[in-house]
């Protein structure tokens, strides 16, 4: 299959205005702003390094130093990288496991 890398951006730029549940992370698109307009925030520094690595090699961790290896997501490990204000780290993302299992079961039945 095609390799998959997933992430969750956890640095809320506007906590007084945006009250999303913590388990969801921040809304799609807020990470883009952080790359261009935030300095000295772990999330923005890491994303600014991972995205070009992925765009040029199809692997976000290739030849990066000073950042955690961004493990591939798969149906057995469910690893996801988390981008926070203070740190960047890998964590299992079991929140989506039930949905993933359902999609996989339906997909294989259809094939």
C-alpha positions in Angstrom: 0.0 0.0 0.0 0.8 3.7 0.0 2.7 4.9 3.1 0.8 7.2 5.4 2.1 9.7 7.9 -0.4 11.5 10.2 0.0 14.4 12.5 -1.9 16.5 15.0 -1.2 20.2 15.5 -1.8 21.0 19.2 -0.7 24.6 19.5 -3.8 26.7 19.7 -3.0 30.2 18.4 -6.2 31.7 19.8 -7.3 29.8 22.9 -9.6 32.7 23.9 -11.6 32.3 20.6 -11.2 28.7 19.6 -12.5 26.1 22.1 -12.0 22.8 20.2 -11.9 19.6 22.2 -8.3 18.8 23.0 -8.5 15.3 21.6 -9.2 16.7 18.1 -6.2 19.1 18.1 -6.6 22.3 16.2 -8.7 22.9 13.1 -7.4 22.1 9.6 -5.4 25.0 8.2 -4.1 26.6 11.4 -0.9 24.8 11.1 -0.1 26.6 7.8 -0.3 30.0 9.6 2.2 28.8 12.2 4.8 27.9 9.7 5.0 31.3 8.2 4.2 33.6 11.2 5.4 32.0 14.4 9.0 31.9 15.7 10.5 29.9 18.4 7.6 27.5 18.7 8.4 23.8 18.5 5.4 23.1 16.2 6.2 25.7 13.6 9.9 24.9 13.5 9.3 21.2 13.1 6.6 21.5 10.4 8.8 23.9 8.5 11.4 21.2 8.4 9.2 18.1 7.8 7.0 19.5 5.0 9.9 20.2 2.5 11.5 16.9 3.4 8.2 15.1 2.5 7.7 17.2 -0.7 11.2 16.4 -2.0 11.6 12.7 -0.9 8.1 11.5 0.0 9.4 10.8 3.5 9.1 13.6 6.1 11.9 12.3 8.3 14.6 11.8 5.6 17.9 13.5 6.5 16.4 15.6 9.3 18.5 16.2 12.4 17.2 17.5 15.7 13.6 16.3 15.2 12.0 12.9 16.1 11.6 10.3 13.4 8.1 10.6 12.0 7.0 7.0 12.0 4.6 5.8 9.3 1.0 5.2 10.4 -0.3 1.7 9.8 -3.2 -0.6 11.0 -1.1 -2.1 13.8 0.8 0.8 15.3 -1.4 3.9 14.7 1.5 6.3 15.4 1.0 9.9 14.8 3.3 12.9 15.3 2.1 15.6 17.6 3.2 19.2 17.1 3.0 21.2 20.3 4.2 24.6 21.5 7.0 23.2 23.6 7.7 19.8 22.0 7.2 17.5 19.1 6.6 13.8 19.9 5.2 10.5 18.6 2.1 9.1 20.2 -0.3 6.3 19.3 -3.5 7.6 17.8 -6.1 5.0 18.9 -8.9 7.5 18.7 -9.4 6.6 15.0 -8.8 2.9 15.3 -12.5 1.9 15.3 -13.2 4.0 12.2 -10.1 2.7 10.5 -11.1 -0.9 11.3 -14.6 -0.3 9.8 -13.3 1.3 6.6 -10.8 -1.6 6.1 -13.4 -4.2 6.7 -15.8 -2.7 4.1 -13.0 -2.0 1.7 -11.8 -5.6 1.7 -15.3 -6.9 1.3 -15.8 -4.8 -1.7 -12.6 -5.9 -3.4 
